[in-house]
């Protein structure tokens, strides 16, 4: 029986050995609100609007970083401090081009989150998608994802990737919360869920590339693997 949890690990590679520098405890993902309403949030909390303006992304970042911990409400129908799975579309958040993939959404969201901490942007590396798929197969089969830490050096060599550091984050979203949402909608939101819990991986200063893979099982549960790397 697969557990609803977030697993994270960070591996630093050297010529002699791999050194695990940021393994963390599992985190259960529980209840989610239907959406984050930036108009409601800015109107209800004028102090936030004064600092962030009306930009939907800035308001969402504030909620994820501060508002949720402070017990603010993300929308009129949500509970105080409730987490979010989607963002209400407003005139300040134009729809992206139809050709944008969930990989691009994830990379763009990670770049935004890193920028808020003064870190560099990441680009989507399709080669890392293959590694994410490899990790996903282990994760969905109920295997020990942490064991991949011991083989990541081999995976980098297998895919011919010239990176010196790499890490990954795995999440499972229960079917009840994923229903009706596309991978393109889920990818940036789950990145927002993962980032504050995995800053030692996703927020590492040397990270410059991202790959990811998303898949669903027969019950509708959705699995996410984000792989990052750098030099």
Secondary structure as GFF3:
##gff-version 3
##sequence-region A 1 231
A	DSSP	beta_strand	7	13	.	.	.	ID=ss1
A	DSSP	beta_strand	18	20	.	.	.	ID=ss2
A	DSSP	beta_strand	32	33	.	.	.	ID=ss3
A	DSSP	alpha_helix	38	44	.	.	.	ID=ss4
A	DSSP	alpha_helix	46	52	.	.	.	ID=ss5
A	DSSP	alpha_helix	56	62	.	.	.	ID=ss6
A	DSSP	pi_helix	63	67	.	.	.	ID=ss7
A	DSSP	alpha_helix	68	70	.	.	.	ID=ss8
A	DSSP	beta_strand	83	84	.	.	.	ID=ss9
A	DSSP	alpha_helix	102	115	.	.	.	ID=ss10
A	DSSP	beta_strand	123	124	.	.	.	ID=ss11
A	DSSP	alpha_helix	126	140	.	.	.	ID=ss12
A	DSSP	three_ten_helix	145	151	.	.	.	ID=ss13
A	DSSP	alpha_helix	152	158	.	.	.	ID=ss14
A	DSSP	beta_strand	165	173	.	.	.	ID=ss15
A	DSSP	alpha_helix	175	178	.	.	.	ID=ss16
A	DSSP	alpha_helix	183	197	.	.	.	ID=ss17
A	DSSP	alpha_helix	199	202	.	.	.	ID=ss18
A	DSSP	beta_strand	207	216	.	.	.	ID=ss19
A	DSSP	beta_strand	222	230	.	.	.	ID=ss20
###
